[in-house]
Amino acid sequence: MIKKQKLEIIVILIILFVSSIFIFIKPFQLTIVSGHSMEQTLYDGEILLMNKGVPNRNDIVTFNAKEAWKESSLNKDFIKRVVGVPSDEIKVLNNKLYINNEEIINFEDKLKNNIGDIVFKLSEDEYFVIGDNVGNSHDSLFRLLNGEKEYTINKKLLNYKLSNVKNKNELD
């Protein structure tokens, strides 16, 4: 009789343990960083636990580049930092990126703006994403400056986020 009770308790504990794993892991994703576009913050081969949710400015996000930018040659997930959120004004003036009139990046030595100055506002479902390793990242800024039609990311295509990770290139 005691053995049967112990067995029932063990089975219940196993069921609770397995259930809690599924409840815990469902809103999360393990992500392995591949490439150098997020250096000096994230490095090739790093493993991250990212969660679902609405991304905020400076969050690091994942998305499928083929779906986001409608290019069959980019059929893989990308990881980038959100710098522009819905309703933000994006400006590219004199090889500098501004978000709401605040200079975010001076890319003069990394990318050349050959298409002139640009000013636009993000819609309610658009995000502007960049890699922390500017000049070595296939991101919104790179695509915009190369005249690509698709350079923002639609909110529904942002899969997971890693919140409040500072760019190690920034001063505290």
Secondary structure, 3 states (H helix, E strand, C coil): CHHHHHHHHHHHHHHHHHHHHHHHHCCEEEEECCCCCCCCCCCCCCEEEEECCCCCCCCEEEEEHHHHHCCHHHCCEEEEEEEECCCCEEEEECCEEEECCEEEEECCCCCCCCCCCEEEECCCCEEEEECCCCCCCCCHHHHHHCCCCCCCEEHHHEEEEECCCCCCCCCC
